[in-house]
Structure formats: C-alpha cells, structure tokens
C-alpha cells in the first residue's frame, strides 16, 4: 500500500512510502536535498519499518527539532498505528 505523509519543519514537503507487510518497498521524498534523500530511500528499501524507526527517530537537522530522516520515522509510526487499528 502507498501512503503520503506531509512533513513538518523540513525542506522536503511530503514523503511517499510504499509498504507491504511491515517491509518498506519504496520511499520518495518530494522537495529537500534530492541526492541525500534518494540515498535514504535506497538505504531503507527492504527494511522493516520498525528497524527504520529505531535508527532514524530523533535525528535533528542543525538547530531544527526534526529532520527528513526523523520525519520518515514519524511517518512510519503513523502508518503502523493506522494499520494496527
């Protein structure tokens, strides 16, 4: 299933996440630092959402309270919460 998450506090505007059985199939960031965000998408592809959350949650960008990786972790937490309703 594909989800779209609207980010907050980052240069990227949205994250499109394709996930199946708690495994990330694809991640696309809209906006932000294109090369770095493509790299994050490639690195998390094939990983369990819970593993990505534990690795990326809480990462900050300079003085901002969040970052694109942290926003991905927040998106995945929201997706897992929605799927477990």
N, C-alpha and C positions, 0 to 999 in steps of 0.2 A: 504494500500500500504506500502511496506517496502523500507526504504531509508538507505543508508550507508553514513556516514559522516566521513571524515578524520580529526582527531583532530590536533590541533597545540599547542605546548607549554605545553603538559601534558604527564603523564606517559601512559595513555591509547592511543592506536593508532587509533582506529575507534569506532564509535558508530553505532549500527544497531537499527533503530527506525521503529516500525510498528505503523502506524497512520491511523485512519479511521474517517472521518467527524470531524476533529479537535480534536479527542479524542485519547489519547495515549493507544495503545493496549499492547505494549511491548517495552522495551528498554534493549539492551545488549551492554555493553562496552567490547571491546577487549583490553587486557592489563590493566595495572593500578592496583589499590588496590581492588582485587576481592570482598572481603566481603563488603566493603563500596559501591562499585559500584553496586553490586547486591541489596543493600539496597535502593540506589537511584532509581534503576529501579522499585523495588517493590512499593516505595512510590509514584511515578508519574503515575503508571499504573491506567488507568481510568480517569485521569485528562485531562482537556482541555489544549491544547498546550499553549495557551495564558496565562493561570494561571501558568504553569510551568515556562514559560519565565519570568514572573514578579517576581517569587520567587527566581529563580536561577541566573538570569543575573547579572554579575558584581562580583560574588563571586571569591575571589582570593585564591590561594594555596601558603601559605608562602609569599615569595617575588616575585613569578611569577605574571604576569599581568592577568592570567586566571586560571581556574581550570577545573576539569572534569564536575562539575555542570554548570559552565559558558559555557563550550563547548557544553553541551546538549542544553542550551538556544540558543546558536548561531546556532546550527543545526536545531532546531525547527523554528527559524526565517527564515532560508534559505528555509526550507520545505514549510512554509506558503507563502513565497514570490513566490516560484515556482508554488504552487497550485493556486495562485491568478493571474497568468499571463493571 
